[in-house]
Amino acid sequence: MDARSAHGRRGADHQGTRHRAAERADGQPREGLLEEDEGSAGRVSWTTVRVRPAAHRDAVLAALFGAGVGGVQEDGDSFVTQVDHTLDAAALTAAVRAADPAATIELAPLDNVDWAEEWKRGVRAHAVGTLTVAPPWLAGACDPARTIVIEPAMAFGTGEHATTRGVLALMQRVLRTGDLVADLGAGSAVLAIAAAKLGARRVAAIEMDPDAIANAELNIAANGVAGRVRVILGDAGLLLPLIAPVDLVLANILSSVIRALLPVIGPALGPGGHAVFGGILLTERDEVLEALGASGWRVTAELEEDAWWSVAVVRA
C-alpha cells in the first residue's frame, strides 16, 4: 500500500499526557530524539509528531511524506504521525518549515517497545489433525514427534494461513509410511517436514526463492529431519521429472501454477500416487476442477476454510 493511502488511518492517541519535546529554547530541533535505545537490542524509539499548519496544509502534508513519513492522521487542525529512530528529526522539521514557516511542530517521545518480543505475541501454535505447527518459543509444551517447529521468518508457512492448514489436514489422509514425497514451492518447508514426521521415507522440497531456501533449511534442521528432507533450488516443472517417480506431490501455490504443472505432476506419480493442492481460492474452485477433470484426475477429498479450498486427487 502506498504511504499516501494511509492518510487519515494511522492511529495517534498517545499525545496529551506525554512530555512535549518540541524544540530547544534556541528554536532548533532536539537532537537524538529518534535514536535507538542503546540499552536494549530490538528496542526502537518512536516519536509522535504533531504538526499544526498555519496556512499551507497541502504543502505541509506533502512535506511530511517527502521527509519519509509513512502515514498521517488528521486530528482537528493538526497532522499527527509516529516515526521511528531512522527518520531524521532535523530534516523533517526543516521540510515542514520550508512548506509553512509559521507551522507549529511538536515532538513527543513514545514509550520504547521491544518489537523483537512484541511481534511474537501474535504468533500461535496451530493443531491440524494429529500435528501441531508451532514457533520455537511455543514448541516446548508440545509432543516433539508430532510438532513441526517453524521459525516464522515468513508469514506464509507458519500455520497461520488457511491454505497451509488445509494441505496439512488432507495429506494426513493420504500419506503412507515409506512414501516418496515432492513438495513443490516448499517455502518454509512446513509441508515437507510434516511429511517426514508422518513417515515419509524421503522428501524433496523444491523452491525457487533463495531467501526461502535458507529459512527452509533452518526449519528442517530444527525438526531433526535433515536426513530425509532435501531442499532443492529450482523450477518445479523442470526438477520434478528428474526425481520421479514419487508417491505424493504437495503443492500449496497459486492455482494458475498448479494448473500449469498438472501435465508434469501426473507422469511423476507412481501407481496409486496422490497429489494434494492448496493455495486455491473458493472462487477458483470450479476452474481448477475443470482443469483436473480434463487432465484425468479424480477428487478424493476436499476442504474449505475461510475463502480457501484445498483438494486431494488421484489419477482417474
Secondary structure, DSSP 8 states (H G I E B T S, - for coil): --GGGGTTTS-----SSS----B-TTS-B-SSTT---TTSTTEE-EEEEEEE-SS-HHHHHHHHHHTT----EEETTEEEEEEETTS-HHHHHHHHHHH-TT-EEEEEE---EEHHHHGGGG---EEETTEEEE-TTTGGGS-GGGEEE---SSSTTSS-SHHHHHHHHHHHHH--TT-EEEEET-TT-HHHHHHHHTT-SEEEEEES-HHHHHHHHHHHHHTT-TTTEEEEES-HHHHHHHH--EEEEEEES-HHHHHHHHHHHHHHEEEEEEEEEEEEEGGGHHHHHHHHHHTTEEEEEEEEETTEEEEEEEE-
